[in-house]
Amino acid sequence: PGLPLAEDAGAVAAEALAAARRGLGGPQHALTLVHVPPGAVARGQDGRVRVSVEADPVGLVSELAIHYRLAGQGAYSSVHAPRKAHELAIPGAFLGNLRGGAAVEYYVAALDPREGELVTAGSASEPFVLQVAAPMVEREEARADVAPAWYRRWWVWGLAAGVVAGAAGGVYLLTRDGPTSPPPLFIPTR
């Protein structure tokens, strides 16, 4: 009843809408569902999404639902709650199996008694996305997986020691007198 009538609707439709509005007690707002995105969610904890039905002029909404899946995957799973619930939760058991940084797609819906979607915030084709936050332990493990700097690798130091030992041995062999060294040559200068 809160939506405007199309300009080309005609007089019959305008009169029917006016009669419906009078029956409802005047102009009403359209059925409205509002949700607050949770942002990042800790792995293993429920992903709580605050939801409220702001306007339900003819009392059609019987329950709320959140539909969720791993980003880009197949079918959505869903959790239902009574109409008066102030938040819906993506189960922590689902989020606990995901790595930190994983994206979860979701949308919320207001449902009629036969579980038909009356209005949604987001949709199956254009869902909202939340991130699974990485716990501190996982972040430290990720840092440990980073390759050490080149000068910390064992083979760099082994190669350097080999070069130094080879150079020292070469200098020693070139400067010592031995049986294969030629006899010294004396040149008189006077």
Accessible surface in RSA format (square Angstrom, percent):
REM  Atomic radii and reference values for relative SASA: ProtOr
REM  Chains: A
REM  Algorithm: Lee & Richards
REM  Probe-radius: 1.40
REM  Slices: 20
REM RES _ NUM      All-atoms   Total-Side   Main-Chain    Non-polar    All polar
REM                ABS   REL    ABS   REL    ABS   REL    ABS   REL    ABS   REL
RES PRO A   1    47.60  34.7  27.93  25.5  19.67  71.5  33.19  27.4  14.41  89.6
RES GLY A   2    31.26  38.6   0.00   N/A  31.26  38.6   4.59  12.6  26.68  59.8
RES LEU A   3   121.25  67.5 117.85  84.3   3.40   8.6 117.86  82.8   3.40   9.1
RES PRO A   4   120.23  87.6  96.05  87.6  24.18  87.9 102.13  84.3  18.10 112.5
RES LEU A   5    72.13  40.2  48.64  34.8  23.49  59.0  51.00  35.8  21.13  56.9
RES ALA A   6    64.52  59.3  44.78  69.1  19.74  44.9  56.57  79.7   7.95  21.1
RES GLU A   7   184.73 106.1 143.93 108.9  40.80  97.1  65.18 126.1 119.55  97.6
RES ASP A   8   134.11  93.9 100.23  99.8  33.88  80.1  50.44 118.7  83.67  83.4
RES ALA A   9    37.31  34.3   7.45  11.5  29.86  67.9  17.42  24.5  19.89  52.7
RES GLY A  10    45.19  55.7   0.00   N/A  45.19  55.7  38.81 106.5   6.38  14.3
RES ALA A  11    86.84  79.8  67.33 103.9  19.51  44.4  73.98 104.2  12.86  34.1
RES VAL A  12   131.57  86.6 125.84 113.9   5.73  13.8 130.02 113.0   1.55   4.2
RES ALA A  13    37.17  34.2  28.45  43.9   8.72  19.8  34.31  48.3   2.86   7.6
RES ALA A  14    45.40  41.7  39.51  61.0   5.89  13.4  40.55  57.1   4.85  12.8
RES GLU A  15   103.00  59.1  99.92  75.6   3.08   7.3  53.91 104.3  49.09  40.1
RES ALA A  16    61.64  56.7  48.67  75.1  12.98  29.5  56.39  79.4   5.25  13.9
RES LEU A  17    39.80  22.2  35.59  25.5   4.21  10.6  39.13  27.5   0.66   1.8
RES ALA A  18    36.75  33.8  31.18  48.1   5.57  12.7  35.79  50.4   0.96   2.5
RES ALA A  19    47.27  43.5  37.95  58.6   9.32  21.2  38.84  54.7   8.43  22.3
RES ALA A  20    52.69  48.4  38.94  60.1  13.75  31.3  50.67  71.4   2.02   5.4
RES ARG A  21    63.45  26.6  63.45  32.3   0.00   0.0  13.88  19.0  49.56  30.0
RES ARG A  22   154.14  64.7 131.27  66.9  22.87  54.5  78.57 107.4  75.57  45.8
RES GLY A  23    70.27  86.7   0.00   N/A  70.27  86.7  37.92 104.1  32.35  72.4
RES LEU A  24    64.46  35.9  42.43  30.4  22.03  55.4  47.12  33.1  17.34  46.7
RES GLY A  25    67.92  83.8   0.00   N/A  67.92  83.8  36.59 100.4  31.33  70.2
RES GLY A  26    19.60  24.2   0.00   N/A  19.60  24.2  18.26  50.1   1.34   3.0
RES PRO A  27   116.04  84.6  95.41  87.0  20.63  75.0  95.80  79.1  20.24 125.8
RES GLN A  28    59.56  33.3  49.11  35.9  10.45  24.9   7.66  16.3  51.90  39.4
RES HIS A  29   145.65  79.6 140.87  97.9   4.78  12.2  89.94  92.7  55.71  64.8
RES ALA A  30    30.76  28.3  24.82  38.3   5.94  13.5  26.20  36.9   4.56  12.1
RES LEU A  31    40.70  22.7  24.94  17.8  15.76  39.6  24.94  17.5  15.76  42.4
RES THR A  32    50.89  36.2  49.49  50.2   1.39   3.3  36.90  49.6  13.99  21.1
RES LEU A  33    16.91   9.4   0.32   0.2  16.59  41.7   0.32   0.2  16.59  44.6
RES VAL A  34    63.57  41.8  59.68  54.0   3.89   9.4  62.82  54.6   0.75   2.0
RES HIS A  35    23.88  13.1   7.95   5.5  15.93  40.7   3.90   4.0  19.98  23.3
RES VAL A  36    81.34  53.5  78.95  71.5   2.40   5.8  79.61  69.2   1.73   4.7
RES PRO A  37    81.19  59.2  67.27  61.3  13.92  50.6  67.27  55.5  13.92  86.5
RES PRO A  38    39.74  29.0   6.58   6.0  33.16 120.5  16.96  14.0  22.78 141.6
RES GLY A  39    43.31  53.4   0.00   N/A  43.31  53.4  42.04 115.4   1.27   2.8
RES ALA A  40    70.11  64.5  38.50  59.4  31.61  71.9  38.57  54.3  31.53  83.5
RES VAL A  41    11.90   7.8   8.13   7.4   3.77   9.1  11.90  10.3   0.00   0.0
RES ALA A  42    42.89  39.4  35.56  54.9   7.33  16.7  36.23  51.0   6.66  17.6
RES ARG A  43    93.23  39.1  71.07  36.2  22.16  52.8   3.55   4.9  89.68  54.4
RES GLY A  44    43.93  54.2   0.00   N/A  43.93  54.2  19.11  52.4  24.82  55.6
RES GLN A  45   115.61  64.6 111.23  81.3   4.38  10.4  34.92  74.3  80.68  61.2
RES ASP A  46    59.66  41.8  44.17  44.0  15.50  36.6   5.75  13.5  53.92  53.8
RES GLY A  47     0.18   0.2   0.00   N/A   0.18   0.2   0.18   0.5   0.00   0.0
RES ARG A  48   124.22  52.2 111.94  57.1  12.29  29.3  36.61  50.0  87.61  53.1
RES VAL A  49     0.01   0.0   0.00   0.0   0.01   0.0   0.01   0.0   0.00   0.0
RES ARG A  50   152.90  64.2 151.75  77.4   1.15   2.7  39.62  54.1 113.27  68.7
RES VAL A  51     4.42   2.9   0.22   0.2   4.19  10.1   2.02   1.8   2.39   6.5
RES SER A  52    40.31  34.1  36.51  48.7   3.80   8.8  32.78  69.8   7.53  10.6
RES VAL A  53    25.30  16.6   0.91   0.8  24.39  58.8   0.91   0.8  24.39  66.2
RES GLU A  54   108.84  62.5  75.93  57.4  32.91  78.3  20.58  39.8  88.25  72.1
RES ALA A  55    19.66  18.1  12.50  19.3   7.16  16.3  19.66  27.7   0.00   0.0
RES ASP A  56    25.29  17.7   3.39   3.4  21.89  51.8   2.62   6.2  22.66  22.6
RES PRO A  57    35.47  25.9   4.88   4.4  30.59 111.2  13.96  11.5  21.51 133.7
RES VAL A  58    72.63  47.8  43.86  39.7  28.77  69.3  51.95  45.1  20.69  56.1
RES GLY A  59    57.94  71.4   0.00   N/A  57.94  71.4  28.35  77.8  29.58  66.3
RES LEU A  60    86.24  48.0  82.07  58.7   4.17  10.5  84.39  59.3   1.85   5.0
RES VAL A  61     9.23   6.1   0.00   0.0   9.23  22.2   0.10   0.1   9.13  24.8
RES SER A  62    49.77  42.1  29.13  38.9  20.63  47.5  32.35  68.9  17.42  24.4
RES GLU A  63    40.64  23.3  40.64  30.7   0.00   0.0   8.46  16.4  32.19  26.3
RES LEU A  64     0.48   0.3   0.48   0.3   0.00   0.0   0.48   0.3   0.00   0.0
RES ALA A  65     0.00   0.0   0.00   0.0   0.00   0.0   0.00   0.0   0.00   0.0
RES ILE A  66     0.00   0.0   0.00   0.0   0.00   0.0   0.00   0.0   0.00   0.0
RES HIS A  67    25.46  13.9  25.46  17.7   0.00   0.0  19.24  19.8   6.22   7.2
RES TYR A  68    16.79   7.8  16.49   9.4   0.30   0.8   1.07   0.8  15.72  19.4
RES ARG A  69    47.86  20.1  44.43  22.6   3.43   8.2   6.84   9.3  41.02  24.9
RES LEU A  70    59.45  33.1  57.44  41.1   2.01   5.1  57.44  40.3   2.01   5.4
RES ALA A  71    36.26  33.3  23.07  35.6  13.20  30.0  23.21  32.7  13.05  34.6
RES GLY A  72    64.23  79.2   0.00   N/A  64.23  79.2  33.58  92.2  30.64  68.6
RES GLN A  73   100.51  56.2  91.70  67.0   8.81  21.0  20.50  43.6  80.02  60.7
RES GLY A  74    55.09  67.9   0.00   N/A  55.09  67.9  43.33 118.9  11.77  26.4
RES ALA A  75    97.48  89.6  63.27  97.6  34.21  77.8  73.95 104.1  23.53  62.3
RES TYR A  76    48.28  22.5  20.74  11.8  27.54  71.7  21.10  15.9  27.19  33.5
RES SER A  77    58.78  49.7  50.89  67.9   7.89  18.2  19.20  40.9  39.58  55.4
RES SER A  78    51.71  43.7  24.68  32.9  27.02  62.3   2.01   4.3  49.69  69.6
RES VAL A  79    45.88  30.2  42.00  38.0   3.88   9.3  45.88  39.9   0.00   0.0
RES HIS A  80    69.36  37.9  44.39  30.9  24.97  63.9  32.49  33.5  36.87  42.9
RES ALA A  81    17.81  16.4  13.06  20.2   4.75  10.8  17.81  25.1   0.00   0.0
RES PRO A  82    96.37  70.2  90.48  82.5   5.89  21.4  95.62  78.9   0.76   4.7
RES ARG A  83    78.03  32.8  71.39  36.4   6.64  15.8  24.34  33.3  53.70  32.5
RES LYS A  84   165.96  81.0 153.07  93.9  12.89  30.7 108.61  97.8  57.34  61.1
RES ALA A  85    27.02  24.8  12.94  20.0  14.09  32.0  23.72  33.4   3.30   8.7
RES HIS A  86   141.63  77.4 134.70  93.6   6.93  17.7  96.12  99.1  45.51  53.0
RES GLU A  87    68.99  39.6  57.34  43.4  11.65  27.7  20.79  40.2  48.20  39.4
RES LEU A  88     3.01   1.7   0.61   0.4   2.40   6.0   3.01   2.1   0.00   0.0
RES ALA A  89    21.35  19.6  17.13  26.4   4.22   9.6  17.13  24.1   4.22  11.2
RES ILE A  90     0.00   0.0   0.00   0.0   0.00   0.0   0.00   0.0   0.00   0.0
RES PRO A  91    42.97  31.3  39.58  36.1   3.39  12.3  42.97  35.5   0.00   0.0
RES GLY A  92     8.11  10.0   0.00   N/A   8.11  10.0   5.11  14.0   3.00   6.7
RES ALA A  93    84.99  78.1  63.22  97.6  21.77  49.5  75.53 106.4   9.46  25.1
RES PHE A  94    55.99  28.0  48.73  30.2   7.26  18.9  54.46  33.0   1.53   4.4
RES LEU A  95     0.07   0.0   0.07   0.1   0.00   0.0   0.07   0.1   0.00   0.0
RES GLY A  96    30.00  37.0   0.00   N/A  30.00  37.0  12.30  33.8  17.70  39.6
RES ASN A  97   130.61  90.1  97.40  94.1  33.21  80.0  28.96  69.7 101.66  98.3
RES LEU A  98    21.71  12.1  17.95  12.8   3.76   9.5  20.71  14.5   1.00   2.7
RES ARG A  99   178.53  75.0 176.24  89.8   2.29   5.5  71.45  97.6 107.08  64.9
RES GLY A 100    21.41  26.4   0.00   N/A  21.41  26.4   0.52   1.4  20.89  46.8
RES GLY A 101    45.91  56.6   0.00   N/A  45.91  56.6  28.64  78.6  17.28  38.7
RES ALA A 102    23.60  21.7  10.88  16.8  12.72  28.9  22.64  31.9   0.96   2.5
RES ALA A 103    27.99  25.7  23.20  35.8   4.79  10.9  23.20  32.7   4.79  12.7
RES VAL A 104     0.00   0.0   0.00   0.0   0.00   0.0   0.00   0.0   0.00   0.0
RES GLU A 105    25.25  14.5  25.25  19.1   0.00   0.0   0.00   0.0  25.25  20.6
RES TYR A 106     0.77   0.4   0.77   0.4   0.00   0.0   0.23   0.2   0.54   0.7
RES TYR A 107    18.61   8.7  18.61  10.6   0.00   0.0   1.48   1.1  17.14  21.1
RES VAL A 108     0.19   0.1   0.19   0.2   0.00   0.0   0.19   0.2   0.00   0.0
RES ALA A 109     0.31   0.3   0.00   0.0   0.31   0.7   0.00   0.0   0.31   0.8
RES ALA A 110     0.06   0.1   0.06   0.1   0.00   0.0   0.06   0.1   0.00   0.0
RES LEU A 111     3.20   1.8   3.20   2.3   0.00   0.0   3.20   2.2   0.00   0.0
RES ASP A 112    34.78  24.4  34.53  34.4   0.24   0.6   6.25  14.7  28.53  28.4
RES PRO A 113   108.38  79.0  78.14  71.2  30.24 109.9  82.11  67.8  26.27 163.3
RES ARG A 114   223.32  93.8 193.58  98.7  29.74  70.8  73.54 100.5 149.77  90.8
RES GLU A 115   105.63  60.6  87.79  66.4  17.84  42.5  21.02  40.7  84.61  69.1
RES GLY A 116    30.53  37.7   0.00   N/A  30.53  37.7  30.53  83.8   0.00   0.0
RES GLU A 117    86.37  49.6  53.34  40.4  33.04  78.7  23.70  45.8  62.67  51.2
RES LEU A 118    59.71  33.3  27.49  19.7  32.21  81.0  30.93  21.7  28.78  77.4
RES VAL A 119    40.97  27.0  34.82  31.5   6.15  14.8  40.95  35.6   0.01   0.0
RES THR A 120    49.35  35.1  26.51  26.9  22.84  54.4  10.21  13.7  39.13  59.2
RES ALA A 121    14.58  13.4   7.69  11.9   6.89  15.7  14.58  20.5   0.00   0.0
RES GLY A 122    24.17  29.8   0.00   N/A  24.17  29.8  12.22  33.5  11.95  26.8
RES SER A 123    38.01  32.1  37.51  50.1   0.50   1.2  33.16  70.6   4.86   6.8
RES ALA A 124    50.34  46.3  41.59  64.2   8.75  19.9  41.94  59.1   8.40  22.2
RES SER A 125   101.10  85.4  67.24  89.7  33.86  78.0  54.89 116.9  46.21  64.7
RES GLU A 126   136.16  78.2 124.31  94.0  11.85  28.2  42.91  83.0  93.26  76.1
RES PRO A 127    31.48  22.9  12.97  11.8  18.51  67.3  13.18  10.9  18.30 113.7
RES PHE A 128    71.35  35.7  67.44  41.8   3.91  10.2  71.34  43.3   0.00   0.0
RES VAL A 129    88.41  58.2  56.28  51.0  32.13  77.4  56.28  48.9  32.13  87.1
RES LEU A 130     3.78   2.1   0.75   0.5   3.03   7.6   3.78   2.7   0.00   0.0
RES GLN A 131    83.93  46.9  82.12  60.0   1.81   4.3  41.89  89.2  42.04  31.9
RES VAL A 132     1.17   0.8   0.05   0.0   1.11   2.7   0.05   0.0   1.11   3.0
RES ALA A 133    32.36  29.8  24.37  37.6   7.99  18.2  31.73  44.7   0.63   1.7
RES ALA A 134    24.42  22.5  18.55  28.6   5.87  13.3  18.77  26.4   5.65  15.0
RES PRO A 135    55.30  40.3  43.01  39.2  12.29  44.7  55.29  45.6   0.02   0.1
RES MET A 136   112.19  58.1 108.26  71.6   3.94   9.4  99.04  84.2  13.15  17.4
RES VAL A 137   100.75  66.3 100.38  90.9   0.37   0.9 100.57  87.4   0.18   0.5
RES GLU A 138    26.86  15.4  25.24  19.1   1.62   3.9  16.54  32.0  10.32   8.4
RES ARG A 139   106.70  44.8 101.59  51.8   5.11  12.2  37.31  51.0  69.39  42.1
RES GLU A 140    95.92  55.1  90.85  68.7   5.07  12.1  25.76  49.8  70.16  57.3
RES GLU A 141   102.89  59.1  99.46  75.2   3.43   8.2  42.57  82.3  60.33  49.3
RES ALA A 142    57.68  53.0  48.59  75.0   9.09  20.7  53.28  75.0   4.40  11.7
RES ARG A 143   157.50  66.1 145.14  74.0  12.36  29.4  67.03  91.6  90.47  54.8
RES ALA A 144    84.74  77.9  48.14  74.3  36.60  83.3  60.80  85.6  23.94  63.4
RES ASP A 145   122.67  85.9  90.69  90.3  31.98  75.6  31.86  75.0  90.81  90.6
RES VAL A 146   105.89  69.7  88.83  80.4  17.06  41.1  95.39  82.9  10.50  28.5
RES ALA A 147    64.80  59.6  43.00  66.4  21.80  49.6  47.64  67.1  17.16  45.4
RES PRO A 148    70.35  51.3  58.55  53.4  11.80  42.9  65.24  53.9   5.12  31.8
RES ALA A 149    38.63  35.5  23.14  35.7  15.49  35.2  35.25  49.6   3.38   9.0
RES TRP A 150   170.65  68.5 165.54  80.1   5.11  12.0 143.42  76.5  27.24  44.2
RES TYR A 151   102.71  48.0 101.59  57.8   1.11   2.9  71.82  54.0  30.89  38.1
RES ARG A 152   161.34  67.7 131.47  67.0  29.87  71.1  40.89  55.9 120.45  73.0
RES ARG A 153    86.50  36.3  81.84  41.7   4.66  11.1  15.76  21.5  70.74  42.9
RES TRP A 154   208.66  83.7 194.14  94.0  14.52  34.1 178.91  95.4  29.75  48.3
RES TRP A 155   125.61  50.4 122.28  59.2   3.33   7.8 112.34  59.9  13.26  21.5
RES VAL A 156    24.48  16.1  23.03  20.9   1.44   3.5  23.19  20.1   1.29   3.5
RES TRP A 157   156.25  62.7 152.02  73.6   4.22   9.9 143.83  76.7  12.42  20.1
RES GLY A 158    43.88  54.1   0.00   N/A  43.88  54.1  32.50  89.2  11.38  25.5
RES LEU A 159   118.74  66.1 111.49  79.8   7.25  18.2 116.42  81.8   2.31   6.2
RES ALA A 160    42.83  39.4  34.76  53.6   8.08  18.4  42.31  59.6   0.53   1.4
RES ALA A 161    63.70  58.6  51.89  80.1  11.82  26.9  59.85  84.3   3.85  10.2
RES GLY A 162    45.37  56.0   0.00   N/A  45.37  56.0  35.85  98.4   9.52  21.3
RES VAL A 163    99.21  65.3  89.90  81.4   9.31  22.4  96.86  84.2   2.35   6.4
RES VAL A 164   104.25  68.6 101.18  91.6   3.07   7.4 103.52  89.9   0.73   2.0
RES ALA A 165    66.63  61.3  51.17  79.0  15.46  35.2  58.43  82.3   8.20  21.7
RES GLY A 166    48.46  59.8   0.00   N/A  48.46  59.8  38.08 104.5  10.39  23.3
RES ALA A 167    61.57  56.6  46.25  71.4  15.32  34.8  58.42  82.3   3.14   8.3
RES ALA A 168    62.22  57.2  48.03  74.1  14.19  32.3  56.60  79.7   5.62  14.9
RES GLY A 169    32.27  39.8   0.00   N/A  32.27  39.8  31.69  87.0   0.58   1.3
RES GLY A 170    30.17  37.2   0.00   N/A  30.17  37.2  28.03  76.9   2.14   4.8
RES VAL A 171    94.75  62.3  93.01  84.2   1.74   4.2  94.03  81.7   0.72   1.9
RES TYR A 172   137.42  64.2 133.15  75.8   4.27  11.1  99.46  74.7  37.96  46.8
RES LEU A 173   115.46  64.3  99.35  71.1  16.10  40.5  99.41  69.8  16.04  43.2
RES LEU A 174   156.87  87.4 125.80  90.0  31.08  78.1 128.16  90.0  28.71  77.3
RES THR A 175   105.35  74.9  71.60  72.6  33.74  80.4  65.25  87.6  40.09  60.6
RES ARG A 176   112.38  47.2  95.56  48.7  16.83  40.1  26.60  36.4  85.78  52.0
RES ASP A 177   136.25  95.4 111.83 111.3  24.42  57.7  36.22  85.2 100.03  99.8
RES GLY A 178    22.75  28.1   0.00   N/A  22.75  28.1  12.02  33.0  10.72  24.0
RES PRO A 179   135.61  98.8  94.17  85.8  41.44 150.6 108.03  89.2  27.58 171.4
RES THR A 180   133.89  95.2 102.84 104.3  31.05  74.0  80.97 108.8  52.92  80.0
RES SER A 181    46.06  38.9  26.86  35.8  19.21  44.2  18.30  39.0  27.76  38.9
RES PRO A 182   113.45  82.7  94.98  86.6  18.47  67.1 101.56  83.9  11.88  73.9
RES PRO A 183   115.25  84.0  98.34  89.6  16.91  61.5 104.51  86.3  10.74  66.8
RES PRO A 184   104.47  76.1  80.74  73.6  23.73  86.3  91.62  75.6  12.85  79.9
RES LEU A 185   151.25  84.2 123.26  88.2  28.00  70.4 124.34  87.3  26.91  72.4
RES PHE A 186   172.02  86.1 151.98  94.1  20.04  52.1 154.34  93.6  17.68  50.6
RES ILE A 187   130.46  74.2 110.17  82.1  20.30  48.9 111.05  80.0  19.41  52.7
RES PRO A 188   118.76  86.6  90.38  82.4  28.38 103.2 102.74  84.8  16.03  99.6
RES THR A 189   136.93  97.4  98.37  99.7  38.56  91.9  73.90  99.3  63.03  95.3
RES ARG A 190   257.03 107.9 189.41  96.6  67.62 161.0 109.20 149.2 147.83  89.6
END  Absolute sums over single chains surface
CHAIN  1 A    13237.4      10156.6       3080.8       8421.2       4816.2
END  Absolute sums over all chains
TOTAL         13237.4      10156.6       3080.8       8421.2       4816.2
